[in-house]
Amino acid sequence: MVGTVPPVSTVTTVPFPRRPLEASDQVRRWYENELGWPTVPGKPGSPVRLRVGPCFDVLDVPLEAGRAGLRHLAPDSPVAVQGDRMRLLLAAGSADEVPGVLDWLEWGSLPLGLAAIGEGGAMDAPRPPEPGAPSDVVRQVPVPRGTDAWCPPVGRRDALQGAAVWLRPPVPGREVEASLPTLSALGGGGDAPDLVRLLDTVATQCHRSRLRACAQPPARR
């Protein structure tokens, strides 16, 4: 019995074009794939949030206090800004140490306006640096002398709209976690910044700002 040769199909199946990734999807992939930082699950197109705890903790302070604390950080310690707050990334687990350190430094009983965010918390994910942007400190608009005003990084309109932006962005391929302030750096002789000195500086600046605010005369009606 002679078999029948099946007809050759001349129809070519063309795959559907891939839907371009949403901006938030691209941001999420950058953090998860390039840095290995977990993000908070969200709907497609929703703002990306970073999980705090697995890779880093966060010290959330007023801008003026954050600027004072920058000198205690390593050049590659990531720092973010959102509105009038600065977020200094700390070594994972450091948020639990902050209250005790502040008590030891005799700042614990004062309202300082800072917050430590640890395991279970989250922070808004700043947009990744633009391709070709410097990997060190992002340039800033000069601030006039005698003012406490902060100007957002050059070319980043996100900052003007209240979105989180990187002041010192993390760099893929580097050991970011090794550059974060930690309590174990006190007297340890390592390269990580000392959490105690950082907290003492930002707490002092927070207290000074509060005293200045209390000393200002009330506004006339």
Legacy VTK file of the C-alpha trace (Angstrom):
# vtk DataFile Version 3.0
C-alpha trace
ASCII
DATASET POLYDATA
POINTS 221 float
0.000 0.000 0.000
1.361 3.334 -1.051
1.070 6.081 1.542
-0.294 9.480 0.721
2.135 12.383 0.979
0.556 15.089 3.149
0.229 18.449 1.480
2.865 21.019 2.298
1.413 23.979 4.083
2.363 27.296 2.572
0.928 29.332 5.439
3.639 31.068 7.494
2.803 31.728 11.124
3.994 35.188 12.149
4.400 35.663 15.928
2.540 38.529 17.470
4.788 41.500 18.268
5.834 41.697 21.882
4.139 44.350 23.930
6.729 46.925 25.013
7.567 46.821 28.691
5.922 49.398 30.912
8.300 51.907 32.477
7.613 50.413 35.894
8.416 46.923 34.571
11.777 48.164 33.306
12.513 49.737 36.697
11.538 46.529 38.488
13.761 44.424 36.244
16.707 46.775 36.808
16.517 46.388 40.581
15.827 42.671 40.604
18.183 41.588 37.802
20.990 44.162 37.959
21.194 44.691 41.738
19.472 41.606 43.106
17.177 43.739 45.288
13.677 42.311 45.809
10.692 44.514 45.045
7.203 44.581 46.484
4.743 42.748 44.174
2.433 45.144 42.381
0.142 45.436 39.411
1.705 46.196 35.980
2.181 49.915 35.636
2.022 50.618 39.380
4.926 52.471 41.077
7.767 50.168 42.082
8.628 49.799 45.766
11.748 48.163 47.193
11.572 45.661 50.024
13.574 46.820 53.022
15.347 44.212 55.117
16.753 41.499 52.844
19.599 43.609 51.433
19.523 46.919 53.316
17.718 48.983 55.937
16.858 52.681 55.641
17.465 55.740 57.822
14.881 58.368 56.854
15.952 61.872 57.948
15.272 65.529 57.081
17.328 66.839 54.162
19.499 69.135 56.246
20.404 66.340 58.654
21.071 63.996 55.746
23.462 66.444 54.126
25.398 66.676 57.387
25.643 62.889 57.561
26.975 62.401 54.029
30.556 62.904 55.196
30.337 59.715 57.256
29.345 57.586 54.275
31.507 55.802 51.758
31.576 57.422 48.289
29.534 54.518 46.901
26.972 54.368 49.741
23.578 54.761 48.017
21.494 57.759 49.107
18.007 58.670 47.869
15.959 61.861 48.197
12.194 62.296 48.129
10.593 65.636 48.850
12.155 67.109 51.981
13.495 63.756 53.214
16.760 61.937 52.602
17.028 58.164 52.785
20.397 56.778 53.808
20.773 53.062 53.162
22.123 51.063 56.124
23.398 47.519 56.454
20.609 44.963 56.811
19.567 44.596 60.454
20.813 48.048 61.459
17.324 49.503 61.941
16.912 47.358 65.073
20.096 48.894 66.499
19.136 52.538 65.929
16.955 53.087 69.046
19.598 51.590 71.346
22.396 53.624 69.781
20.375 56.848 70.112
19.733 56.041 73.776
23.447 55.392 74.313
24.245 58.726 72.662
21.630 60.359 74.946
19.385 61.349 72.038
16.697 58.766 72.659
14.368 60.932 74.760
14.196 63.813 72.254
11.879 64.164 69.241
14.317 64.163 66.344
12.096 63.565 63.323
14.094 60.603 61.999
12.938 57.045 61.381
14.658 53.698 60.918
12.962 51.278 58.522
13.873 47.604 58.714
12.569 44.149 57.852
9.001 44.254 56.593
9.185 47.873 55.442
9.381 49.335 51.954
10.561 52.455 50.168
9.679 54.027 46.840
12.125 52.914 44.169
13.919 55.843 42.507
14.228 55.576 38.748
17.548 53.978 37.713
20.308 56.363 36.569
20.179 57.365 32.937
22.657 55.537 30.652
25.982 57.327 30.706
25.216 59.166 33.961
28.134 59.390 36.422
28.229 56.565 38.937
29.307 58.820 41.791
27.415 61.715 43.342
24.751 63.198 41.061
25.382 66.882 40.299
23.273 69.409 42.108
22.245 72.962 41.400
24.341 75.323 43.585
22.499 76.503 46.684
22.883 80.185 47.640
24.791 80.875 50.840
22.742 81.371 53.956
19.812 79.267 52.740
18.731 75.777 53.700
16.930 75.214 50.421
17.819 72.081 48.496
17.694 71.934 44.732
17.042 68.613 42.977
19.662 66.873 40.832
20.233 68.480 37.468
17.936 67.196 34.745
15.675 65.212 37.070
12.161 66.627 36.975
11.034 63.679 39.086
12.426 65.429 42.169
10.282 68.491 41.534
7.200 66.277 41.347
7.882 64.602 44.694
9.169 61.325 43.266
12.139 59.543 44.803
15.468 60.148 43.053
18.978 58.860 43.615
21.449 61.353 45.013
24.111 58.637 45.071
22.836 55.748 42.921
23.832 52.112 43.490
26.140 50.686 40.865
25.445 47.226 39.410
28.380 44.871 39.691
29.689 46.371 42.933
29.245 44.994 46.429
26.724 47.634 47.427
26.005 46.036 50.800
29.666 46.296 51.819
29.504 50.100 51.593
26.530 50.512 53.955
26.889 51.905 57.501
26.857 49.236 60.194
27.228 49.058 63.964
29.956 46.424 63.622
32.195 49.032 61.948
32.764 50.738 65.333
36.378 49.926 66.116
36.356 47.099 63.600
38.916 48.569 61.242
36.893 47.649 58.150
35.869 49.791 55.197
32.171 50.062 56.079
31.030 53.431 57.510
30.384 53.650 61.243
26.670 53.757 62.127
27.329 55.389 65.523
29.060 58.453 64.082
26.405 58.762 61.389
23.563 58.691 63.931
25.283 61.162 66.249
25.741 63.632 63.400
22.215 63.434 61.993
20.655 63.518 65.481
22.673 66.631 66.357
21.547 68.351 63.160
17.920 67.346 63.727
18.048 68.838 67.231
19.649 72.083 66.000
16.991 72.472 63.326
14.262 71.947 65.908
15.783 74.562 68.231
15.999 77.086 65.389
12.370 76.449 64.490
11.291 76.977 68.123
13.308 80.209 68.363
11.677 81.798 65.334
9.045 84.431 66.183
5.456 83.471 65.349
4.175 84.678 61.999
2.076 87.801 62.056
-1.561 87.427 61.113
LINES 1 222
221 0 1 2 3 4 5 6 7 8 9 10 11 12 13 14 15 16 17 18 19 20 21 22 23 24 25 26 27 28 29 30 31 32 33 34 35 36 37 38 39 40 41 42 43 44 45 46 47 48 49 50 51 52 53 54 55 56 57 58 59 60 61 62 63 64 65 66 67 68 69 70 71 72 73 74 75 76 77 78 79 80 81 82 83 84 85 86 87 88 89 90 91 92 93 94 95 96 97 98 99 100 101 102 103 104 105 106 107 108 109 110 111 112 113 114 115 116 117 118 119 120 121 122 123 124 125 126 127 128 129 130 131 132 133 134 135 136 137 138 139 140 141 142 143 144 145 146 147 148 149 150 151 152 153 154 155 156 157 158 159 160 161 162 163 164 165 166 167 168 169 170 171 172 173 174 175 176 177 178 179 180 181 182 183 184 185 186 187 188 189 190 191 192 193 194 195 196 197 198 199 200 201 202 203 204 205 206 207 208 209 210 211 212 213 214 215 216 217 218 219 220
